[in-house]
Amino acid sequence: MGLKFMDGNDIKLFNDKQIRTKWDQDINDYYFSIIDVIEVLTESSNPSRYWSELKKKISEEQGQPFENIERLKLPAKDGKMRLTDVANTKQLLRIIQSVPSPNAEPFKQWLAQVGSERLDEIANPELAIERSIETYRKKGYSEEWITQRIRSIETRKDLTAEWKRSGVKEGKEYAILTNEISKAWSGKSVKEYKEYKGLKKEGLRDNMTNIELILNMLAEASTTEISKTENPEGFKESKNVAIRGGNIAGNARHELEENTGRKVVNKSNAKDKKLLGK
């Protein structure tokens, strides 16, 4: 069900609708974006307002404020990390009870399955990889593209591990460094890149062609290797490394474009399977 298999922010699919999640090792459970769940259950055009009114209604029924709701930074439609109301499984079941929806029971079953799968993946990480591969196959991606995508996930995981070691703060600083790498190799920020491909909530990497994935991997892998060699401390020094790592892939892009006469960065996305290797 998940499109990523490492810890951290994740996207889960319920009936092809995206739900942002974050695994919390302390409580051994997911936190789910409440407005994403509300949107799935109600198909409301304004799930944020629906949740605000529902929260007030539940509080009035209980005679006290609704259970403590955490707020975590999750990726928003514009690609930025924004504070979002989240609920663990127990809290989410309470919320679902107050939402009249034909999807309520199927969603409860989905919740149980998601939790069970995550615990299985912790015990055997290869299961997460296999599930991700199967998800991409169902979406119609080619085997060649899937291979590159799985490699890109591992490359990204190595990079964020290196940033963590260097003292870069997860969230905003990760996003800024990712933007610097993107601009250095592709000429576009992540937001600009997504807009160019006509994307909204969809993940950028899931809409890259094989060659775009490869060059993005080169940029991130180069950044990782330079960082391991130079041992930068903190965000400022890591930013310089990120730009240099991205430039290595940027030079490769320019040379490839000169030799082929074709632009590497293009508007193709997951809707055009032929351009994604199918």
C-alpha positions in Angstrom: 0.0 0.0 0.0 2.8 2.4 0.8 4.9 4.1 -1.8 8.0 4.4 0.4 9.6 1.8 2.6 11.8 3.9 5.0 10.8 5.5 8.2 9.4 9.0 8.1 6.7 10.7 6.1 4.8 8.2 3.9 1.8 8.1 1.5 -0.7 5.4 1.9 -3.5 4.6 -0.7 -7.1 3.9 0.2 -9.1 3.3 -3.0 -6.4 5.2 -4.9 -6.9 8.2 -2.6 -3.7 9.5 -0.9 -3.4 9.7 2.9 -0.3 11.2 4.4 1.1 9.3 7.4 4.1 9.3 9.7 5.3 6.3 11.7 6.1 6.9 15.3 8.4 4.4 16.9 7.6 5.5 20.4 3.9 4.6 20.2 4.5 1.8 17.6 1.7 3.2 15.4 1.0 5.6 12.5 -0.2 9.1 12.7 -2.7 9.8 9.9 -3.5 13.2 8.4 -7.1 13.8 9.6 -8.1 16.0 6.8 -7.0 13.4 4.3 -9.1 10.8 6.0 -12.1 13.2 6.2 -11.8 13.9 2.5 -11.8 10.1 1.7 -14.8 9.4 3.9 -16.9 12.4 3.0 -15.6 13.5 -0.4 -16.0 17.0 1.0 -14.7 19.9 -1.1 -13.5 21.6 2.1 -12.3 18.8 4.4 -10.5 21.3 6.7 -13.8 23.1 7.5 -15.6 19.8 7.9 -12.9 18.6 10.4 -13.1 21.9 12.3 -16.9 21.6 12.7 -16.7 17.9 13.6 -14.1 18.5 16.2 -16.3 21.1 17.8 -19.3 18.8 17.7 -17.4 15.9 19.3 -16.2 18.2 22.0 -19.7 19.4 22.8 -21.0 15.8 22.9 -18.3 14.8 25.4 -18.6 18.0 27.4 -14.8 18.5 27.2 -12.2 19.2 24.5 -11.6 16.4 22.0 -8.7 14.1 22.8 -5.2 15.6 22.5 -4.6 16.0 18.8 -1.0 16.1 17.7 0.1 18.4 14.9 3.0 17.2 12.7 4.7 18.7 9.7 3.6 16.8 6.6 4.2 17.6 2.9 1.4 19.9 1.6 0.1 20.3 -2.0 2.7 23.0 -2.6 5.5 20.7 -1.6 6.3 22.5 1.7 6.2 20.9 5.1 3.2 22.3 7.0 1.7 21.6 10.4 -1.3 19.2 10.1 -3.7 17.7 12.6 -3.0 14.0 12.9 -4.5 11.1 14.8 -3.2 7.7 15.7 -5.3 4.6 15.0 -7.3 4.7 18.2 -8.1 8.4 17.8 -9.0 7.9 14.2 -11.5 5.1 14.9 -13.2 7.5 17.3 -13.4 10.2 14.6 -14.7 7.7 12.0 -17.6 6.8 14.3 -18.8 10.4 14.0 -18.6 10.5 10.2 -21.6 9.1 8.3 -20.0 7.4 5.3 -20.3 4.2 3.3 -16.5 4.0 3.4 -16.4 3.8 7.2 -16.3 0.0 7.5 -13.9 -0.6 4.6 -11.7 2.1 6.0 -11.6 0.5 9.4 -10.4 -2.8 7.7 -7.9 -0.8 5.8 -6.5 0.7 9.0 -6.0 -2.7 10.5 -4.2 -4.0 7.4 -1.9 -0.9 7.3 -0.9 -1.4 10.9 -0.3 -5.1 10.5 1.7 -4.6 7.3 4.0 -2.1 9.0 4.7 -4.4 11.9 5.6 -7.1 9.4 7.9 -4.8 7.6 9.7 -3.9 10.7 10.4 -7.6 11.3 11.3 -8.1 7.7 12.2 -5.0 5.7 12.3 -6.9 2.4 8.5 -7.1 2.6 8.2 -3.3 2.3 10.3 -3.4 -0.9 8.2 -6.1 -2.4 5.0 -4.3 -1.6 6.3 -1.1 -3.1 7.3 -3.0 -6.3 3.8 -4.6 -6.5 2.2 -1.2 -6.1 4.1 0.3 -9.0 3.3 -2.8 -11.1 -0.4 -2.3 -10.5 0.0 1.4 -11.5 1.4 0.2 -14.8 5.1 1.1 -14.5 7.7 -0.9 -16.5 10.1 -3.3 -14.7 13.0 -1.1 -15.8 11.4 2.0 -14.3 10.6 0.2 -11.1 14.2 -0.9 -10.7 15.4 2.6 -11.0 12.7 3.9 -8.6 13.7 1.4 -5.9 17.3 2.3 -6.3 16.4 6.0 -6.0 14.7 5.4 -2.7 17.8 3.7 -1.3 19.9 6.6 -2.6 17.7 9.1 -1.0 17.8 7.1 2.3 21.6 7.2 2.2 21.5 11.0 1.7 19.1 11.8 4.5 21.2 9.5 6.8 24.3 11.6 5.9 22.4 14.8 6.5 21.3 13.6 9.9 24.9 12.7 10.8 26.0 16.1 9.7 23.5 17.9 12.0 21.0 19.0 9.4 17.5 19.3 10.9 14.8 17.1 9.4 11.9 19.0 7.8 12.5 22.5 6.6 16.3 22.2 6.2 16.0 18.8 4.4 13.5 20.5 2.0 15.8 23.5 1.4 18.8 21.2 0.6 16.6 19.0 -1.7 15.6 22.2 -3.5 19.3 23.2 -4.0 20.1 19.8 -5.4 17.1 19.9 -7.7 17.9 23.4 -9.0 21.6 22.5 -9.5 20.9 19.5 -11.7 17.6 20.2 -13.3 17.4 24.0 -13.3 14.1 23.9 -11.4 13.1 23.9 -7.7 11.0 21.0 -6.6 7.9 23.2 -6.7 8.8 24.5 -10.2 9.5 20.9 -11.4 6.1 19.6 -10.1 4.3 22.6 -11.7 6.1 22.0 -15.0 4.8 18.4 -15.0 1.3 19.4 -14.0 1.5 17.7 -10.5 -0.3 18.7 -7.3 -0.2 16.1 -4.5 1.5 13.5 -6.6 5.2 12.7 -5.8 7.7 14.2 -8.2 10.0 11.1 -8.4 7.0 8.9 -9.2 6.5 11.1 -12.3 10.1 11.2 -13.6 11.3 9.3 -16.6 14.1 6.8 -16.3 16.8 9.3 -17.3 15.4 12.0 -14.9 15.5 9.4 -12.1 19.1 8.4 -12.9 20.3 12.0 -13.0 18.5 12.8 -9.7 20.1 9.8 -8.2 23.5 10.9 -9.5 22.9 14.3 -7.9 22.0 12.8 -4.5 24.6 10.1 -4.6 27.3 12.7 -5.4 26.1 14.9 -2.6 26.3 12.0 -0.2 29.8 11.0 -1.3 31.2 14.6 -1.0 29.6 14.9 2.4 31.2 11.7 3.6 34.6 12.9 2.4 34.4 16.4 3.7 32.3 15.9 6.9 30.4 19.2 6.8 28.9 20.4 10.1 25.4 21.7 10.0 23.1 23.2 7.5 25.2 25.9 6.0 28.2 23.7 5.1 25.8 20.9 3.9 24.1 23.4 1.6 27.4 24.1 -0.2 27.9 20.4 -0.6 24.3 19.9 -1.9 24.9 22.5 -4.6 28.2 20.9 -5.7 26.7 17.4 -5.7 23.8 18.7 -7.8 26.1 20.4 -10.3 27.8 17.1 -11.1 24.5 15.7 -12.4 23.7 19.1 -13.9 26.9 18.9 -16.0 26.0 15.4 -17.1 22.5 16.6 -18.1 23.9 19.4 -20.3 26.4 17.0 -21.9 23.7 14.5 -22.6 21.4 17.1 -24.1 24.2 18.4 -26.3 24.8 14.9 -27.7 21.1 13.9 -28.2 19.5 17.3 -29.0 16.7 16.4 -26.5 15.8 18.0 -23.2 16.1 15.7 -20.2 13.6 17.5 -18.0 10.3 17.2 -19.7 6.5 17.4 -19.0 5.8 13.7 -19.1 4.3 12.2 -15.9 2.8 9.0 -14.7 -0.3 9.5 -16.9 2.0 8.8 -19.9 3.3 5.3 -19.2 5.1 5.2 -22.6 7.4 8.0 -21.5 8.0 6.4 -18.2 9.4 3.2 -19.7 6.3 1.2 -20.5 
